[in-house]
Every structure is written in structure tokens, then in C-alpha cells.
Amino acid sequence: MWSVLCAQCCVFMETTSKSYTELNAWKEARKLVKSIYTASTDFPHAEQFGLTNQIRRAAVSIPSNIAEGIGRNSAKDTKKFLFIARGSLYEVETQLYLAQDLDYLKNTDLAQIFESVSTTRKLLSGLIKHYEKKIAIK
């Protein structure tokens, strides 16, 4: 599965005329954002400015940083933003565990969201490796 995901994310890199919106990592991150927003609507009202806000902001940061990184002028800058996106992904994952600990999420919802987290992580890692190779060549 890893080689398929890496191949899918790196196909984008072969053709510079494509947009970041065609990146599978960006698409999967958008799906994750939607899942987070949907799942967090059932969080207690008292969490509106706490965990609800924090997990949503971290989730939105993932596709946003992928897009910003692709829009940068150098591979080094792009890689930096991809690492920021991956950091936000780990932040979301931790907050999901906290929501689980607090019984804010159903296990059925969590399984689907964690699958999306895992897929996004693999795709992002493939992009990061691509840019690391690109930087090493220079």
C-alpha cells in the first residue's frame, strides 16, 4: 500500500503544470477536516473554545500548509511547510485520543477518522521524501 500511496502523491510532482489541489495528500487532508468538523459538533458546548476549537484549527492547518508549501519558491521551503502540516496532523491525532478519553467520540467515528489520519500521514511522508530527494540532488 505504501508504494501505491507514494506513487500517487509523486505523480503530481512529475508535471509542474498541475495544481496542489490535485495532490492526494491535500485531498485526503480535506476529507479529514470534514470528518473532524462533523465529529466535533457533538462535543459538549463547554468545549466550544477549548478542544473543539483546537482540533478544528489543527485540522484546517494540514491542507492549508500543504497548499502554502507547494506555493513556495524552493523545495526547501516546501519541505518546511509539509513538516508543519505533518506536525498539525500529529496534533489532531493526539486531540482525537483526548476526545476519546473524555468520551466525546464514538469508537465507530474514531476508526474512520484514524484511518484518514493514517492515510494522510503516509501521503505526506511520501511528499516529504520526494522533496528531500529533490533537495539532495541540488
PyRosetta script that sets phi, psi and omega in degrees:
from pyrosetta import init, pose_from_sequence

init()
pose = pose_from_sequence("MWSVLCAQCCVFMETTSKSYTELNAWKEARKLVKSIYTASTDFPHAEQFGLTNQIRRAAVSIPSNIAEGIGRNSAKDTKKFLFIARGSLYEVETQLYLAQDLDYLKNTDLAQIFESVSTTRKLLSGLIKHYEKKIAIK")
pose.set_psi(1, -37.6)
pose.set_omega(1, -177.7)
pose.set_phi(2, -59.2)
pose.set_psi(2, -45.9)
pose.set_omega(2, -178.0)
pose.set_phi(3, -64.8)
pose.set_psi(3, -34.2)
pose.set_omega(3, 178.0)
pose.set_phi(4, -66.4)
pose.set_psi(4, -46.2)
pose.set_omega(4, 179.7)
pose.set_phi(5, -62.7)
pose.set_psi(5, -44.5)
pose.set_omega(5, -179.8)
pose.set_phi(6, -62.8)
pose.set_psi(6, -42.5)
pose.set_omega(6, 179.6)
pose.set_phi(7, -63.1)
pose.set_psi(7, -39.6)
pose.set_omega(7, -179.7)
pose.set_phi(8, -65.4)
pose.set_psi(8, -42.9)
pose.set_omega(8, -177.0)
pose.set_phi(9, -72.8)
pose.set_psi(9, -31.6)
pose.set_omega(9, -176.1)
pose.set_phi(10, -85.6)
pose.set_psi(10, -13.5)
pose.set_omega(10, 175.0)
pose.set_phi(11, -58.3)
pose.set_psi(11, -37.9)
pose.set_omega(11, 177.9)
pose.set_phi(12, -55.6)
pose.set_psi(12, -39.8)
pose.set_omega(12, -174.4)
pose.set_phi(13, -71.2)
pose.set_psi(13, -20.2)
pose.set_omega(13, -179.0)
pose.set_phi(14, -67.6)
pose.set_psi(14, -30.3)
pose.set_omega(14, -175.8)
pose.set_phi(15, -121.3)
pose.set_psi(15, 115.4)
pose.set_omega(15, -176.0)
pose.set_phi(16, -76.9)
pose.set_psi(16, -9.6)
pose.set_omega(16, -178.5)
pose.set_phi(17, -78.4)
pose.set_psi(17, -10.3)
pose.set_omega(17, -179.5)
pose.set_phi(18, -81.0)
pose.set_psi(18, 159.0)
pose.set_omega(18, -179.0)
pose.set_phi(19, -97.0)
pose.set_psi(19, 159.5)
pose.set_omega(19, 175.4)
pose.set_phi(20, -58.4)
pose.set_psi(20, -24.2)
pose.set_omega(20, -179.1)
pose.set_phi(21, -67.9)
pose.set_psi(21, -11.1)
pose.set_omega(21, 177.5)
pose.set_phi(22, -95.4)
pose.set_psi(22, -2.6)
pose.set_omega(22, 177.6)
pose.set_phi(23, -72.7)
pose.set_psi(23, 129.9)
pose.set_omega(23, 178.2)
pose.set_phi(24, -64.0)
pose.set_psi(24, -33.8)
pose.set_omega(24, 177.9)
pose.set_phi(25, -62.6)
pose.set_psi(25, -41.1)
pose.set_omega(25, 179.3)
pose.set_phi(26, -68.2)
pose.set_psi(26, -42.5)
pose.set_omega(26, 179.2)
pose.set_phi(27, -62.8)
pose.set_psi(27, -45.1)
pose.set_omega(27, 179.8)
pose.set_phi(28, -65.9)
pose.set_psi(28, -37.2)
pose.set_omega(28, 177.9)
pose.set_phi(29, -63.7)
pose.set_psi(29, -37.1)
pose.set_omega(29, 176.4)
pose.set_phi(30, -63.7)
pose.set_psi(30, -41.4)
pose.set_omega(30, 177.0)
pose.set_phi(31, -61.6)
pose.set_psi(31, -40.0)
pose.set_omega(31, 178.7)
pose.set_phi(32, -62.2)
pose.set_psi(32, -42.8)
pose.set_omega(32, 178.5)
pose.set_phi(33, -57.9)
pose.set_psi(33, -46.5)
pose.set_omega(33, -179.7)
pose.set_phi(34, -60.8)
pose.set_psi(34, -42.9)
pose.set_omega(34, 178.5)
pose.set_phi(35, -62.2)
pose.set_psi(35, -41.4)
pose.set_omega(35, 179.8)
pose.set_phi(36, -64.8)
pose.set_psi(36, -45.9)
pose.set_omega(36, 179.0)
pose.set_phi(37, -61.2)
pose.set_psi(37, -44.1)
pose.set_omega(37, -179.5)
pose.set_phi(38, -64.0)
pose.set_psi(38, -48.4)
pose.set_omega(38, -178.2)
pose.set_phi(39, -66.2)
pose.set_psi(39, -35.8)
pose.set_omega(39, -175.6)
pose.set_phi(40, -79.6)
pose.set_psi(40, -6.8)
pose.set_omega(40, 177.1)
pose.set_phi(41, -65.6)
pose.set_psi(41, -22.9)
pose.set_omega(41, 180.0)
pose.set_phi(42, -92.3)
pose.set_psi(42, 1.8)
pose.set_omega(42, 175.8)
pose.set_phi(43, -64.5)
pose.set_psi(43, 152.7)
pose.set_omega(43, 178.6)
pose.set_phi(44, -58.7)
pose.set_psi(44, 147.6)
pose.set_omega(44, 180.0)
pose.set_phi(45, -57.6)
pose.set_psi(45, -31.7)
pose.set_omega(45, 180.0)
pose.set_phi(46, -63.0)
pose.set_psi(46, -19.6)
pose.set_omega(46, 179.9)
pose.set_phi(47, -91.1)
pose.set_psi(47, 1.9)
pose.set_omega(47, -176.0)
pose.set_phi(48, -51.5)
pose.set_psi(48, -41.3)
pose.set_omega(48, -179.8)
pose.set_phi(49, -103.7)
pose.set_psi(49, 9.1)
pose.set_omega(49, 178.3)
pose.set_phi(50, -110.4)
pose.set_psi(50, -112.9)
pose.set_omega(50, -175.1)
pose.set_phi(51, -61.5)
pose.set_psi(51, -38.5)
pose.set_omega(51, 179.6)
pose.set_phi(52, -58.6)
pose.set_psi(52, -51.3)
pose.set_omega(52, -180.0)
pose.set_phi(53, -63.5)
pose.set_psi(53, -43.5)
pose.set_omega(53, -176.2)
pose.set_phi(54, -64.8)
pose.set_psi(54, -45.8)
pose.set_omega(54, -177.4)
pose.set_phi(55, -69.1)
pose.set_psi(55, -36.1)
pose.set_omega(55, 178.3)
pose.set_phi(56, -67.4)
pose.set_psi(56, -43.6)
pose.set_omega(56, 179.5)
pose.set_phi(57, -63.9)
pose.set_psi(57, -42.1)
pose.set_omega(57, 178.7)
pose.set_phi(58, -64.0)
pose.set_psi(58, -40.6)
pose.set_omega(58, 179.9)
pose.set_phi(59, -64.6)
pose.set_psi(59, -45.1)
pose.set_omega(59, 179.3)
pose.set_phi(60, -62.3)
pose.set_psi(60, -31.3)
pose.set_omega(60, -179.8)
pose.set_phi(61, -63.8)
pose.set_psi(61, -27.4)
pose.set_omega(61, -175.6)
pose.set_phi(62, -65.4)
pose.set_psi(62, -61.8)
pose.set_omega(62, 179.7)
pose.set_phi(63, -66.8)
pose.set_psi(63, -28.8)
pose.set_omega(63, 179.2)
pose.set_phi(64, -64.1)
pose.set_psi(64, -43.8)
pose.set_omega(64, 179.6)
pose.set_phi(65, -72.7)
pose.set_psi(65, -31.0)
pose.set_omega(65, 173.7)
pose.set_phi(66, -61.8)
pose.set_psi(66, -48.2)
pose.set_omega(66, -179.6)
pose.set_phi(67, -62.3)
pose.set_psi(67, -45.9)
pose.set_omega(67, -179.2)
pose.set_phi(68, -63.6)
pose.set_psi(68, -39.2)
pose.set_omega(68, 178.9)
pose.set_phi(69, -63.3)
pose.set_psi(69, -44.5)
pose.set_omega(69, 179.6)
pose.set_phi(70, -63.8)
pose.set_psi(70, -30.3)
pose.set_omega(70, -179.7)
pose.set_phi(71, -78.9)
pose.set_psi(71, -5.4)
pose.set_omega(71, -179.6)
pose.set_phi(72, -76.7)
pose.set_psi(72, 163.3)
pose.set_omega(72, -173.9)
pose.set_phi(73, -84.2)
pose.set_psi(73, -14.7)
pose.set_omega(73, -177.1)
pose.set_phi(74, -134.4)
pose.set_psi(74, 155.3)
pose.set_omega(74, 177.8)
pose.set_phi(75, -62.1)
pose.set_psi(75, -35.2)
pose.set_omega(75, 179.5)
pose.set_phi(76, -63.6)
pose.set_psi(76, -44.3)
pose.set_omega(76, 177.2)
pose.set_phi(77, -64.9)
pose.set_psi(77, -41.8)
pose.set_omega(77, 179.6)
pose.set_phi(78, -59.7)
pose.set_psi(78, -46.8)
pose.set_omega(78, -179.8)
pose.set_phi(79, -59.5)
pose.set_psi(79, -40.3)
pose.set_omega(79, 179.5)
pose.set_phi(80, -58.4)
pose.set_psi(80, -45.4)
pose.set_omega(80, -179.0)
pose.set_phi(81, -71.9)
pose.set_psi(81, -30.4)
pose.set_omega(81, 175.9)
pose.set_phi(82, -67.4)
pose.set_psi(82, -36.5)
pose.set_omega(82, 175.2)
pose.set_phi(83, -66.5)
pose.set_psi(83, -37.7)
pose.set_omega(83, 176.7)
pose.set_phi(84, -63.4)
pose.set_psi(84, -42.6)
pose.set_omega(84, 177.7)
pose.set_phi(85, -60.2)
pose.set_psi(85, -42.8)
pose.set_omega(85, -179.9)
pose.set_phi(86, -66.1)
pose.set_psi(86, -37.5)
pose.set_omega(86, 175.9)
pose.set_phi(87, -61.6)
pose.set_psi(87, -42.0)
pose.set_omega(87, 177.0)
pose.set_phi(88, -64.3)
pose.set_psi(88, -34.4)
pose.set_omega(88, 177.5)
pose.set_phi(89, -63.7)
pose.set_psi(89, -42.6)
pose.set_omega(89, 177.0)
pose.set_phi(90, -66.0)
pose.set_psi(90, -34.6)
pose.set_omega(90, 176.6)
pose.set_phi(91, -62.8)
pose.set_psi(91, -46.1)
pose.set_omega(91, 178.0)
pose.set_phi(92, -60.3)
pose.set_psi(92, -44.7)
pose.set_omega(92, -179.5)
pose.set_phi(93, -59.3)
pose.set_psi(93, -44.4)
pose.set_omega(93, 178.5)
pose.set_phi(94, -62.4)
pose.set_psi(94, -43.0)
pose.set_omega(94, -179.6)
pose.set_phi(95, -66.9)
pose.set_psi(95, -30.6)
pose.set_omega(95, 174.3)
pose.set_phi(96, -65.5)
pose.set_psi(96, -41.3)
pose.set_omega(96, 176.5)
pose.set_phi(97, -62.8)
pose.set_psi(97, -39.6)
pose.set_omega(97, 177.8)
pose.set_phi(98, -64.3)
pose.set_psi(98, -42.9)
pose.set_omega(98, 177.7)
pose.set_phi(99, -62.0)
pose.set_psi(99, -37.3)
pose.set_omega(99, 176.8)
pose.set_phi(100, -65.2)
pose.set_psi(100, -45.4)
pose.set_omega(100, 179.3)
pose.set_phi(101, -58.8)
pose.set_psi(101, -33.4)
pose.set_omega(101, -178.6)
pose.set_phi(102, -90.3)
pose.set_psi(102, 4.6)
pose.set_omega(102, -179.6)
pose.set_phi(103, 60.2)
pose.set_psi(103, 36.5)
pose.set_omega(103, 177.8)
pose.set_phi(104, -89.1)
pose.set_psi(104, -18.5)
pose.set_omega(104, -177.0)
pose.set_phi(105, -126.0)
pose.set_psi(105, 146.9)
pose.set_omega(105, 175.4)
pose.set_phi(106, -81.0)
pose.set_psi(106, 148.2)
pose.set_omega(106, 179.8)
pose.set_phi(107, -60.4)
pose.set_psi(107, -32.7)
pose.set_omega(107, 179.1)
pose.set_phi(108, -66.3)
pose.set_psi(108, -40.1)
pose.set_omega(108, 176.5)
pose.set_phi(109, -65.2)
pose.set_psi(109, -42.5)
pose.set_omega(109, -178.0)
pose.set_phi(110, -62.1)
pose.set_psi(110, -41.1)
pose.set_omega(110, -178.3)
pose.set_phi(111, -59.2)
pose.set_psi(111, -45.6)
pose.set_omega(111, -179.7)
pose.set_phi(112, -66.7)
pose.set_psi(112, -41.6)
pose.set_omega(112, -179.1)
pose.set_phi(113, -67.9)
pose.set_psi(113, -43.0)
pose.set_omega(113, 179.0)
pose.set_phi(114, -64.0)
pose.set_psi(114, -32.6)
pose.set_omega(114, 176.0)
pose.set_phi(115, -64.4)
pose.set_psi(115, -41.5)
pose.set_omega(115, 177.4)
pose.set_phi(116, -66.2)
pose.set_psi(116, -38.7)
pose.set_omega(116, 176.5)
pose.set_phi(117, -60.3)
pose.set_psi(117, -46.3)
pose.set_omega(117, -178.6)
pose.set_phi(118, -63.2)
pose.set_psi(118, -44.9)
pose.set_omega(118, 179.2)
pose.set_phi(119, -63.5)
pose.set_psi(119, -44.5)
pose.set_omega(119, 179.1)
pose.set_phi(120, -61.4)
pose.set_psi(120, -41.4)
pose.set_omega(120, 180.0)
pose.set_phi(121, -61.7)
pose.set_psi(121, -43.9)
pose.set_omega(121, -180.0)
pose.set_phi(122, -64.3)
pose.set_psi(122, -43.6)
pose.set_omega(122, 179.4)
pose.set_phi(123, -65.4)
pose.set_psi(123, -42.6)
pose.set_omega(123, 177.9)
pose.set_phi(124, -63.3)
pose.set_psi(124, -41.4)
pose.set_omega(124, 178.9)
pose.set_phi(125, -62.5)
pose.set_psi(125, -37.8)
pose.set_omega(125, 176.1)
pose.set_phi(126, -63.1)
pose.set_psi(126, -41.5)
pose.set_omega(126, 177.0)
pose.set_phi(127, -64.6)
pose.set_psi(127, -43.2)
pose.set_omega(127, 179.7)
pose.set_phi(128, -61.0)
pose.set_psi(128, -44.6)
pose.set_omega(128, 178.9)
pose.set_phi(129, -62.0)
pose.set_psi(129, -38.9)
pose.set_omega(129, 177.9)
pose.set_phi(130, -59.2)
pose.set_psi(130, -46.4)
pose.set_omega(130, -178.7)
pose.set_phi(131, -72.2)
pose.set_psi(131, -31.3)
pose.set_omega(131, 174.9)
pose.set_phi(132, -63.7)
pose.set_psi(132, -40.9)
pose.set_omega(132, 176.9)
pose.set_phi(133, -65.8)
pose.set_psi(133, -40.5)
pose.set_omega(133, -180.0)
pose.set_phi(134, -62.1)
pose.set_psi(134, -40.3)
pose.set_omega(134, 179.4)
pose.set_phi(135, -69.4)
pose.set_psi(135, -40.1)
pose.set_omega(135, -178.7)
pose.set_phi(136, -65.5)
pose.set_psi(136, -29.4)
pose.set_omega(136, -179.3)
pose.set_phi(137, -69.5)
pose.set_psi(137, -33.8)
pose.set_omega(137, -176.5)
pose.set_phi(138, -69.1)
pose.dump_pdb("model.pdb")
